[in-house]
Amino acid sequence: MNMPSRRLSSMVLVLAGVSITGLGCRVSGRGRAGITDQDIAKLREQLEACRKAHLANASHDEVQRLRVELGQQNNAAQLFQQRDVSLRRILDESSRGVCLLHGKFGFVDPAVGTEELVTDETGGPLELAYIGSGFRVSAEGDVVTNRHVAEPWWNNSSVAQLLGRGWVPRLLCLTAYFPGQAPRSVDLSTIRVSQKADVAAMTVNAGSATVLPLSAVSSNEYRGQRIVLMGYPTGLSALLARAEPEIVEDILGVAVGPESVLEELAKRGAISPIITQGALNEITAGKLVYDAETTSGGSGGPVIAMNGSVIGVNFAITRDFHGSNFGVPVRFVRELLGEPH
């Protein structure tokens, strides 16, 4: 309280000091040569009366103005403090509920008349591996991601020719890697996808992974605000780049493929999402647009408001331009989960 009081006093005094000669006070006097001691005393009384009058007015007006100013400063300070606390909570807690998803898929050729997978040039089954992101949204273990992560052939131009041959895609396996936990196999029969947007959900034994709350209000409420994006863009490359050099050396000395690299990273507690921040710039009926950076592998990660609630699911990037990346509004997630939205 001392600092505001001192500031108030100095402001009032400055106002009074500059106002005495300009706010209409009439101070009588006769010219320097004829001034008597009595005149000086009277002049001092007039000056003091004028000063007190303006000091009172200035004090009242300034107090009101200062109250507004201090209120604004206090609100701004609280907002920054809340953001800081929220960001720490997101970093410390929410990140533990964001998983890396590693999957494999192949194809069956109906013309062959069997359920065996199409083989590659070596004669073995053609299996395509990929990495995406997801996050836990319920105590029951519901994990949300993109549809194109749960069904990696969906809207995937890289396998369009294979689908064009009439080959039928098959998801072979999907594993969730939550920070600080052992890998969790996803029961593929629990996967459900939205027919309206690029979102999907599945049930995972997520252990102690944090449950991320879904926003209960429209995404429009967050337009122009800061958001946090979490996920695993660039997949293994980013994880290895962030791990300690001795850990990387140990892992590469024993690992024989991407799956074993992930398992070794999980054993060493070296799996955690990349976190970027940006602003939510635009909202349409089916899309969030923000400038938080991400890239391939970050698909399916949560878009989190500063209050800690999920407002969307990251699904696309603008290649060669980092100013706009895209998310699916959370209402489509609520609809898929059968929750009110």
C-alpha positions as CSV (number, residue, x, y, z in Angstrom):
1,M,0.0,0.0,0.0
2,N,2.9,2.4,0.6
3,M,3.9,2.6,-3.1
4,P,0.5,3.6,-4.3
5,S,0.2,6.2,-1.5
6,R,3.5,7.8,-2.4
7,R,2.5,7.8,-6.1
8,L,-0.9,9.4,-5.3
9,S,0.8,12.2,-3.2
10,S,3.3,13.0,-5.9
11,M,0.6,13.1,-8.6
12,V,-1.7,15.4,-6.5
13,L,1.1,17.7,-5.6
14,V,2.2,18.1,-9.2
15,L,-1.3,18.8,-10.3
16,A,-1.7,21.4,-7.5
17,G,1.6,22.9,-8.3
18,V,0.9,23.5,-12.0
19,S,-2.7,24.5,-11.4
20,I,-2.4,27.5,-9.0
21,T,-1.6,30.0,-11.8
22,G,-4.1,28.6,-14.3
23,L,-7.3,27.5,-12.6
24,G,-9.0,30.9,-12.0
25,C,-7.6,31.9,-8.6
26,R,-7.4,35.7,-8.2
27,V,-4.5,36.7,-6.0
28,S,-4.4,40.5,-5.3
29,G,-1.1,42.4,-4.8
30,R,0.4,45.8,-5.4
31,G,3.7,45.5,-7.1
32,R,6.9,44.5,-5.6
33,A,8.0,48.0,-4.4
34,G,5.0,48.7,-2.3
35,I,4.5,45.3,-0.7
36,T,4.3,45.4,3.1
37,D,4.7,42.5,5.6
38,Q,0.9,42.6,6.1
39,D,0.4,42.3,2.3
40,I,2.8,39.4,2.2
41,A,0.9,37.6,4.9
42,K,-2.4,38.2,3.2
43,L,-1.0,37.0,-0.1
44,R,0.2,33.9,1.6
45,E,-3.3,33.3,3.0
46,Q,-4.8,33.7,-0.5
47,L,-2.2,31.4,-2.0
48,E,-2.8,28.7,0.7
49,A,-6.5,29.0,0.3
50,C,-6.2,28.6,-3.5
51,R,-3.8,25.7,-3.1
52,K,-6.1,23.9,-0.7
53,A,-9.1,24.4,-2.9
54,H,-7.4,23.0,-6.0
55,L,-5.6,20.3,-3.9
56,A,-9.0,19.1,-2.7
57,N,-10.5,19.1,-6.3
58,A,-7.4,17.5,-7.7
59,S,-7.3,14.9,-5.0
60,H,-10.9,13.8,-5.6
61,D,-10.5,13.7,-9.4
62,E,-7.1,12.1,-9.2
63,V,-8.2,9.5,-6.7
64,Q,-11.0,8.4,-9.0
65,R,-8.7,8.3,-12.0
66,L,-6.0,6.5,-10.1
67,R,-8.5,4.0,-8.8
68,V,-9.4,3.2,-12.4
69,E,-5.7,3.0,-13.4
70,L,-4.7,0.8,-10.5
71,G,-7.7,-1.4,-11.1
72,Q,-6.6,-1.8,-14.7
73,Q,-3.1,-2.5,-13.7
74,N,-4.3,-5.0,-11.1
75,N,-6.5,-6.8,-13.6
76,A,-3.6,-6.9,-16.1
77,A,-1.2,-8.3,-13.4
78,Q,-3.8,-10.9,-12.3
79,L,-4.3,-11.9,-15.9
80,F,-0.5,-12.3,-16.5
81,Q,-0.3,-14.2,-13.2
82,Q,-3.2,-16.4,-14.2
83,R,-1.7,-17.1,-17.6
84,D,1.6,-17.9,-15.9
85,V,0.0,-20.3,-13.5
86,S,-2.1,-21.8,-16.3
87,L,0.9,-22.3,-18.5
88,R,2.8,-24.0,-15.7
89,R,-0.2,-26.2,-15.0
90,I,-0.5,-27.1,-18.7
91,L,3.3,-27.8,-18.8
92,D,3.3,-29.9,-15.6
93,E,-0.1,-31.6,-15.8
94,S,-1.8,-31.5,-19.2
95,S,1.3,-32.7,-21.0
96,R,1.1,-36.0,-19.1
97,G,-2.2,-36.7,-20.8
98,V,-0.9,-36.3,-24.4
99,C,0.3,-39.5,-26.0
100,L,2.3,-40.5,-29.1
101,L,0.4,-42.9,-31.3
102,H,2.5,-45.4,-33.3
103,G,0.6,-47.6,-35.8
104,K,0.9,-49.9,-38.7
105,F,-1.5,-50.7,-41.5
106,G,-1.6,-52.9,-44.6
107,F,-3.9,-53.9,-47.4
108,V,-5.9,-56.9,-48.5
109,D,-6.6,-57.6,-52.2
110,P,-10.2,-58.9,-52.5
111,A,-9.3,-60.3,-56.0
112,V,-7.1,-62.8,-54.3
113,G,-10.0,-64.1,-52.3
114,T,-8.1,-64.3,-48.9
115,E,-7.6,-62.1,-45.9
116,E,-3.8,-62.2,-46.3
117,L,-2.0,-59.0,-46.6
118,V,-0.6,-57.8,-49.9
119,T,3.1,-58.5,-49.9
120,D,6.0,-56.2,-50.7
121,E,9.0,-56.8,-53.0
122,T,10.6,-59.0,-50.4
123,G,7.6,-61.3,-50.2
124,G,6.7,-60.2,-46.7
125,P,3.5,-58.5,-45.8
126,L,3.3,-54.8,-46.8
127,E,3.1,-52.9,-43.6
128,L,3.2,-49.1,-43.4
129,A,4.2,-47.5,-40.1
130,Y,3.2,-44.0,-39.0
131,I,3.2,-41.7,-36.0
132,G,0.5,-39.3,-34.7
133,S,-0.7,-37.7,-31.4
134,G,-3.6,-38.2,-29.1
135,F,-4.9,-37.1,-25.7
136,R,-6.9,-38.6,-22.8
137,V,-10.3,-37.0,-22.2
138,S,-12.1,-39.3,-19.7
139,A,-11.5,-41.4,-16.6
140,E,-12.7,-44.4,-18.6
141,G,-9.7,-44.1,-20.9
142,D,-11.2,-42.3,-23.9
143,V,-8.4,-41.0,-26.1
144,V,-9.1,-38.5,-28.9
145,T,-7.1,-38.1,-32.0
146,N,-7.7,-37.4,-35.7
147,R,-9.6,-39.7,-38.0
148,H,-6.6,-39.8,-40.3
149,V,-4.6,-41.1,-37.4
150,A,-7.1,-43.8,-36.5
151,E,-7.6,-44.6,-40.2
152,P,-4.3,-43.5,-41.8
153,W,-5.5,-44.2,-45.3
154,W,-8.4,-41.7,-44.9
155,N,-7.8,-38.7,-47.2
156,N,-4.2,-39.9,-47.6
157,S,-3.0,-39.1,-51.1
158,S,0.2,-41.2,-50.7
159,V,-1.8,-44.4,-50.7
160,A,-4.6,-43.3,-53.2
161,Q,-3.1,-45.4,-56.0
162,L,-3.2,-48.5,-53.8
163,L,-6.8,-47.8,-52.8
164,G,-7.5,-47.2,-56.5
165,R,-6.6,-50.8,-57.2
166,G,-9.4,-51.9,-55.0
167,W,-7.2,-52.9,-52.1
168,V,-8.9,-52.8,-48.7
169,P,-6.9,-51.1,-45.9
170,R,-6.4,-52.9,-42.6
171,L,-5.2,-51.3,-39.4
172,L,-2.8,-53.8,-37.9
173,C,-1.9,-52.3,-34.6
174,L,-1.9,-49.0,-32.7
175,T,0.2,-48.3,-29.5
176,A,-0.1,-45.3,-27.2
177,Y,2.9,-43.9,-25.5
178,F,2.0,-41.6,-22.6
179,P,4.8,-39.7,-20.8
180,G,6.3,-41.7,-17.9
181,Q,4.3,-44.9,-18.7
182,A,4.8,-48.2,-20.4
183,P,3.4,-48.6,-24.0
184,R,-0.3,-49.3,-24.1
185,S,-1.8,-51.4,-26.9
186,V,-5.1,-49.9,-28.3
187,D,-8.0,-52.3,-28.7
188,L,-8.8,-51.6,-32.3
189,S,-12.4,-52.6,-31.8
190,T,-13.0,-49.6,-29.7
191,I,-12.1,-47.1,-32.4
192,R,-14.9,-44.9,-33.6
193,V,-14.6,-42.1,-36.1
194,S,-16.6,-39.0,-36.9
195,Q,-18.4,-38.7,-40.3
196,K,-18.4,-35.0,-40.0
197,A,-14.9,-34.0,-39.1
198,D,-11.3,-35.2,-38.8
199,V,-11.7,-36.6,-35.3
200,A,-11.7,-40.1,-33.8
201,A,-11.8,-41.7,-30.4
202,M,-10.7,-45.0,-28.9
203,T,-10.4,-46.6,-25.5
204,V,-7.0,-47.1,-23.9
205,N,-5.8,-48.3,-20.5
206,A,-4.2,-45.0,-19.9
207,G,-3.1,-45.6,-16.3
208,S,-2.3,-42.4,-14.4
209,A,-2.3,-40.2,-17.6
210,T,-3.9,-36.8,-17.0
211,V,-7.5,-36.3,-18.2
212,L,-7.7,-33.2,-20.2
213,P,-11.1,-31.4,-19.8
214,L,-13.0,-30.4,-22.9
215,S,-14.2,-26.8,-23.1
216,A,-17.8,-26.4,-22.2
217,V,-18.2,-23.2,-24.2
218,S,-18.1,-22.3,-27.9
219,S,-14.6,-22.0,-29.4
220,N,-15.7,-18.5,-30.5
221,E,-15.2,-17.4,-26.9
222,Y,-11.5,-17.9,-27.3
223,R,-10.9,-15.9,-30.6
224,G,-7.9,-13.7,-30.3
225,Q,-6.6,-15.4,-27.1
226,R,-3.4,-17.3,-26.6
227,I,-3.5,-21.1,-27.1
228,V,-1.1,-24.0,-26.4
229,L,-0.5,-26.8,-28.9
230,M,0.8,-30.2,-27.8
231,G,1.8,-33.2,-29.8
232,Y,4.7,-35.2,-31.3
233,P,5.6,-33.4,-34.6
234,T,8.4,-35.1,-36.5
235,G,7.9,-38.1,-34.3
236,L,11.1,-40.1,-33.4
237,S,13.4,-37.4,-34.8
238,A,12.2,-34.8,-32.2
239,L,12.3,-37.3,-29.4
240,L,15.8,-38.3,-30.1
241,A,16.9,-34.8,-30.6
242,R,15.6,-33.8,-27.2
243,A,17.0,-36.8,-25.3
244,E,20.4,-36.7,-23.6
245,P,23.2,-37.8,-25.9
246,E,24.2,-40.7,-23.7
247,I,20.6,-42.0,-23.8
248,V,20.4,-41.7,-27.6
249,E,23.7,-43.6,-27.8
250,D,22.4,-46.4,-25.6
251,I,19.1,-46.7,-27.4
252,L,20.6,-46.8,-30.9
253,G,23.0,-49.4,-29.6
254,V,20.2,-51.9,-28.8
255,A,17.3,-50.8,-30.9
256,V,16.5,-52.6,-34.2
257,G,13.6,-50.5,-35.5
258,P,11.2,-47.7,-34.7
259,E,9.1,-49.7,-32.3
260,S,12.1,-50.8,-30.2
261,V,13.4,-47.2,-30.3
262,L,10.1,-46.0,-28.8
263,E,10.1,-48.8,-26.2
264,E,13.6,-47.8,-25.1
265,L,12.6,-44.1,-25.0
266,A,9.6,-45.1,-22.8
267,K,11.8,-47.1,-20.5
268,R,14.0,-44.1,-19.9
269,G,11.1,-41.6,-19.4
270,A,12.2,-39.8,-22.6
271,I,8.8,-39.4,-24.2
272,S,7.0,-36.1,-23.8
273,P,5.1,-33.8,-26.2
274,I,6.5,-30.8,-27.9
275,I,4.6,-27.6,-26.7
276,T,4.2,-24.5,-28.8
277,Q,2.2,-21.3,-28.2
278,G,0.3,-19.0,-30.5
279,A,-2.9,-17.1,-31.0
280,L,-6.3,-18.3,-32.1
281,N,-6.8,-16.0,-35.1
282,E,-9.9,-17.2,-36.8
283,I,-12.8,-19.6,-36.2
284,T,-15.2,-21.0,-38.8
285,A,-18.0,-23.6,-38.5
286,G,-15.6,-26.4,-38.9
287,K,-12.1,-25.0,-38.3
288,L,-9.8,-23.2,-35.9
289,V,-7.0,-21.2,-37.4
290,Y,-3.9,-20.5,-35.2
291,D,-0.2,-19.6,-35.6
292,A,1.2,-22.1,-33.0
293,E,3.8,-24.1,-35.0
294,T,3.5,-27.8,-35.7
295,T,4.2,-30.3,-38.4
296,S,3.6,-33.9,-39.4
297,G,3.2,-36.2,-36.4
298,G,1.5,-33.4,-34.4
299,S,-1.9,-34.5,-35.9
300,G,-4.4,-35.4,-33.2
301,G,-2.8,-33.3,-30.4
302,P,-5.0,-31.0,-28.3
303,V,-5.4,-27.3,-28.8
304,I,-5.6,-25.9,-25.3
305,A,-6.8,-22.6,-24.0
306,M,-5.0,-20.8,-21.2
307,N,-7.6,-22.0,-18.7
308,G,-6.5,-25.5,-19.4
309,S,-9.5,-26.7,-21.3
310,V,-9.3,-28.3,-24.8
311,I,-10.9,-26.2,-27.5
312,G,-9.9,-28.3,-30.5
313,V,-7.9,-31.1,-32.1
314,N,-4.9,-30.2,-34.3
315,F,-5.4,-31.7,-37.8
316,A,-3.5,-29.9,-40.6
317,I,-0.6,-27.6,-41.4
318,T,0.0,-25.0,-44.1
319,R,3.2,-26.3,-45.7
320,D,6.0,-23.7,-46.2
321,F,4.0,-21.1,-44.2
322,H,3.9,-21.3,-40.4
323,G,1.3,-18.5,-40.0
324,S,-1.7,-20.8,-40.2
325,N,-2.3,-24.2,-38.8
326,F,-5.7,-25.8,-38.3
327,G,-7.8,-27.6,-35.7
328,V,-11.2,-29.2,-35.4
329,P,-13.5,-27.4,-32.9
330,V,-14.1,-29.4,-29.8
331,R,-17.8,-29.6,-30.4
332,F,-17.2,-32.4,-32.9
333,V,-15.3,-34.3,-30.2
334,R,-18.2,-33.9,-27.8
335,E,-20.6,-35.1,-30.5
336,L,-18.5,-38.2,-31.2
337,L,-18.3,-39.0,-27.4
338,G,-22.1,-38.5,-27.1
339,E,-21.7,-35.5,-24.8
340,P,-23.8,-32.3,-25.0
341,H,-22.3,-29.5,-27.1
